[in-house]
Amino acid sequence: MVRDRQGMKTYSAQISDYIKKALLKGELKPGDKIKEVQLASALSISRAPVREALQLLVNNGLVVSLPQKGKFIKKLSADEIRDGYFIGGVLEGAAAALSLDLLTRSDFDNMETLLSRMSDLQPSSTDYGEQLANLDIAFHDALLAKTPNRLIVEQARAVCQRRSKFLLFNFWPKAFSLDEVVERHKRVLAAALTGSKQTVETTLREHYEELGERMAALAEH
């Protein structure tokens, strides 16, 4: 039984990584049907564990199962986008507040380096969206790296990284200009540098609420 559970974790990780990469490459889009036969063939996995692993992704909100129709990449409504980012902002704000007393000058230097790398991106490059998303994730991960309550971090990531950032990937380069993206993250870093838990919580909530509004507006068009 233990071996079976470990095997399912392996299958789930493989399938999750495959789907996320396909979303980042544009090979899969929200609303697309997941073809189990093709997925099993691509990963050299039998269909039975594919079905079980996909069900885990349904539980995680990346995939939706429709009776008599099959499984599809989740397509978020405008309200779901707003609500998701609001929840993410609340959770991450609380997590960041818990980490403030534990962050060192080296941690802040790392975040500044990530912002410098972000500002050097070329919006015209073919992988701009993927690079931007990866640096954004790295910045927020660095902010939360020392948060003692890992459950809050896990829940925040589930809402804002594992689901929204992949399902809304195509909107990322359109939501804000690169200068706006960098400036928004500078505000988050500046808030953290104040050492004020209230300031960093408020700033992160506003950061995600604004992002949610932009993403929702794009989804409605």
Wavefront OBJ file of the C-alpha trace (Angstrom):
o trace
v 0.000 0.000 0.000
v 2.829 2.382 0.836
v 4.403 1.643 -2.515
v 1.096 2.361 -4.249
v 0.747 5.700 -2.491
v 4.295 6.670 -3.397
v 3.610 5.643 -6.970
v 0.493 7.793 -7.115
v 2.463 10.781 -5.839
v 4.972 10.193 -8.614
v 2.258 9.926 -11.266
v 0.487 12.984 -9.904
v 3.693 15.031 -9.982
v 4.503 13.905 -13.530
v 1.031 14.712 -14.827
v 0.838 18.016 -12.960
v 4.233 19.109 -14.328
v 3.282 18.004 -17.837
v 0.018 19.961 -17.790
v 1.627 23.072 -16.301
v 4.377 23.051 -18.924
v 1.765 22.589 -21.657
v -0.123 25.611 -20.283
v 3.050 27.711 -20.216
v 3.877 26.714 -23.794
v 0.345 27.415 -24.979
v -0.185 23.777 -25.946
v -3.096 23.632 -23.484
v -5.489 26.444 -22.625
v -8.273 26.848 -20.057
v -11.331 25.018 -21.353
v -9.330 22.446 -23.352
v -10.257 18.795 -22.920
v -7.596 16.520 -21.458
v -7.213 13.416 -23.595
v -6.277 10.608 -21.247
v -4.968 8.307 -23.998
v -2.567 10.943 -25.316
v -1.486 11.905 -21.811
v -0.817 8.298 -20.846
v 1.147 7.749 -24.046
v 3.215 10.922 -23.629
v 4.190 9.956 -20.087
v 4.380 6.183 -20.654
v 1.797 5.596 -17.923
v -1.238 3.332 -18.086
v -4.658 5.000 -18.177
v -5.770 3.837 -14.721
v -3.217 5.883 -12.731
v -3.724 8.773 -15.154
v -7.406 8.896 -14.191
v -6.568 8.783 -10.497
v -3.862 11.429 -10.793
v -6.183 13.699 -12.790
v -8.745 13.391 -10.018
v -6.171 14.818 -7.627
v -5.791 17.779 -9.981
v -9.568 18.163 -9.945
v -9.365 18.383 -6.147
v -6.585 20.978 -6.472
v -8.664 23.116 -8.824
v -6.487 22.892 -11.937
v -8.779 20.445 -13.735
v -12.573 20.161 -13.810
v -14.544 16.950 -14.399
v -17.822 17.190 -16.315
v -20.201 14.192 -16.208
v -20.499 12.366 -19.523
v -17.972 14.760 -21.098
v -14.617 14.149 -19.461
v -11.959 16.275 -17.795
v -10.984 19.765 -18.871
v -8.494 22.442 -17.891
v -10.337 24.701 -15.469
v -11.582 27.965 -16.950
v -11.989 30.636 -14.290
v -14.840 33.138 -14.368
v -14.190 36.823 -13.633
v -15.695 36.454 -10.160
v -13.565 33.376 -9.447
v -10.480 35.335 -10.475
v -11.307 38.271 -8.209
v -12.216 36.020 -5.293
v -9.126 33.859 -5.732
v -6.706 36.755 -5.755
v -8.466 38.391 -2.800
v -8.070 35.198 -0.766
v -4.478 34.861 -1.917
v -3.717 38.414 -0.808
v -5.207 37.846 2.633
v -3.294 34.604 3.125
v 0.005 35.872 1.782
v -0.297 39.089 3.752
v -0.724 37.099 6.954
v 2.157 34.785 6.017
v 4.479 37.677 5.204
v 3.656 39.372 8.512
v 4.725 36.219 10.321
v 8.044 36.137 8.455
v 9.108 39.778 8.961
v 11.026 39.260 12.187
v 12.907 36.335 10.642
v 14.020 37.935 7.374
v 17.652 39.041 7.140
v 19.492 41.595 5.033
v 20.553 38.695 2.812
v 16.898 37.795 2.218
v 16.075 41.340 1.187
v 19.157 41.466 -1.051
v 17.908 38.317 -2.778
v 14.521 39.940 -3.418
v 16.237 43.040 -4.798
v 18.286 40.842 -7.125
v 15.121 39.169 -8.387
v 13.583 42.576 -9.079
v 16.712 43.612 -10.956
v 16.465 40.492 -13.091
v 12.784 41.236 -13.636
v 13.513 44.762 -14.840
v 16.033 43.360 -17.351
v 13.452 41.167 -19.085
v 12.633 41.815 -22.726
v 8.848 41.933 -23.314
v 9.426 41.174 -26.988
v 11.075 37.818 -26.268
v 9.065 34.689 -26.977
v 9.413 33.365 -23.423
v 8.788 36.707 -21.691
v 5.594 35.520 -20.002
v 7.238 32.396 -18.629
v 10.285 34.303 -17.368
v 8.069 36.922 -15.755
v 5.911 34.319 -14.038
v 8.970 32.440 -12.749
v 10.580 35.580 -11.309
v 7.296 36.641 -9.764
v 6.960 33.246 -8.074
v 10.589 33.369 -6.909
v 10.073 36.844 -5.394
v 6.976 35.839 -3.440
v 8.585 32.553 -2.384
v 11.583 34.492 -1.037
v 9.258 36.754 0.937
v 7.548 33.757 2.530
v 10.547 31.418 2.808
v 10.898 31.797 6.580
v 7.209 31.939 7.484
v 6.822 29.484 10.391
v 3.196 28.631 9.566
v 3.711 26.599 6.410
v 0.008 25.791 6.082
v -0.756 29.445 5.313
v 2.008 29.466 2.719
v 0.718 26.257 1.160
v -2.817 27.630 0.906
v -1.609 30.944 -0.533
v 0.414 29.108 -3.173
v -2.516 26.850 -4.013
v -4.661 29.890 -4.813
v -2.133 32.185 -6.460
v 0.561 30.004 -7.979
v -0.614 26.484 -8.660
v -3.998 27.496 -9.993
v -4.353 31.138 -11.008
v -0.889 31.735 -12.414
v -1.098 28.734 -14.724
v -4.756 29.076 -15.685
v -4.288 32.782 -16.359
v -0.811 32.555 -17.838
v -1.781 34.101 -21.187
v -3.053 37.210 -19.383
v 0.150 37.863 -17.466
v 2.038 39.833 -20.126
v -1.111 41.885 -20.806
v -2.173 42.796 -17.272
v 0.633 45.275 -16.556
v 3.583 46.722 -18.430
v 6.983 45.504 -17.276
v 7.641 48.842 -15.573
v 4.346 48.490 -13.691
v 5.167 44.931 -12.647
v 8.555 45.967 -11.267
v 7.120 48.998 -9.495
v 4.352 46.921 -7.888
v 6.905 44.488 -6.485
v 9.117 47.318 -5.302
v 6.172 48.545 -3.232
v 5.842 45.100 -1.656
v 9.558 45.016 -0.856
v 9.457 48.555 0.551
v 6.543 47.544 2.771
v 8.481 44.549 4.077
v 11.531 46.710 4.743
v 9.493 48.935 7.071
v 9.208 46.004 9.461
v 5.543 46.857 10.002
v 3.326 43.784 9.900
v 0.225 45.878 9.258
v 1.924 47.684 6.373
v 3.061 44.513 4.639
v -0.345 42.839 5.101
v -2.196 45.826 3.656
v 0.249 46.219 0.775
v -0.023 42.559 -0.238
v -3.817 42.575 -0.071
v -3.889 45.624 -2.334
v -1.244 44.037 -4.599
v -3.413 40.983 -5.200
v -6.731 42.823 -5.355
v -5.385 45.073 -8.124
v -4.016 42.055 -9.982
v -7.344 40.274 -9.609
v -9.208 43.216 -11.094
v -6.863 43.416 -14.094
v -7.022 39.674 -14.723
v -10.810 39.587 -14.358
v -11.183 42.439 -16.839
v -9.068 40.539 -19.372
v -11.093 37.377 -18.829
v -14.337 39.215 -19.521
v -13.187 40.298 -22.996
l 1 2 3 4 5 6 7 8 9 10 11 12 13 14 15 16 17 18 19 20 21 22 23 24 25 26 27 28 29 30 31 32 33 34 35 36 37 38 39 40 41 42 43 44 45 46 47 48 49 50 51 52 53 54 55 56 57 58 59 60 61 62 63 64 65 66 67 68 69 70 71 72 73 74 75 76 77 78 79 80 81 82 83 84 85 86 87 88 89 90 91 92 93 94 95 96 97 98 99 100 101 102 103 104 105 106 107 108 109 110 111 112 113 114 115 116 117 118 119 120 121 122 123 124 125 126 127 128 129 130 131 132 133 134 135 136 137 138 139 140 141 142 143 144 145 146 147 148 149 150 151 152 153 154 155 156 157 158 159 160 161 162 163 164 165 166 167 168 169 170 171 172 173 174 175 176 177 178 179 180 181 182 183 184 185 186 187 188 189 190 191 192 193 194 195 196 197 198 199 200 201 202 203 204 205 206 207 208 209 210 211 212 213 214 215 216 217 218 219 220 221
